[in-house]
């Protein structure tokens, strides 16, 4: 019999949110923004304007209204079901004596379902009847 020493199996490295975000980014600018503290409203507006071809002032109004509605729904305790993002709900809220709060969210993302538009292309052109 031979005396073999067993070495522990190497653990798989866990993907941190920053690494996962960088791996999914399609450009150096997106990866740089994620590494520099996150995507700011200005960056989000620029990305949406570029993706849609709309003008930034119009996009700003739409993005700000969307964020306000999402925030309001989460404040009311509503669960958000957002295709492309996932199921989002408030898991915990902590209020501070001097004002302000910390809200912890839970987001569940599922796999894309077959037959759904997952390539990022719009289902219809702007102004086209749906």
Residue pairs with C-beta under 8 A, 6 or more apart in sequence:
15 23
18 34
18 35
21 31
21 34
22 31
22 34
22 35
25 31
25 34
30 47
33 39
33 40
33 43
39 47
41 63
41 64
41 67
44 63
45 56
45 59
45 60
45 63
46 56
48 54
48 59
48 62
48 63
49 55
49 56
49 59
52 59
52 126
70 80
73 80
74 80
74 88
74 89
74 90
74 103
74 105
77 90
79 87
79 88
79 89
80 87
80 88
80 89
81 87
82 88
83 116
85 107
85 109
86 107
86 108
86 109
86 110
87 107
87 108
87 109
87 110
88 105
88 106
88 107
89 105
89 106
90 103
90 104
90 105
90 106
91 104
91 105
91 106
92 103
92 104
93 101
93 102
93 103
93 104
94 101
94 102
94 103
94 104
95 101
96 102
112 118
117 123
123 130
124 130
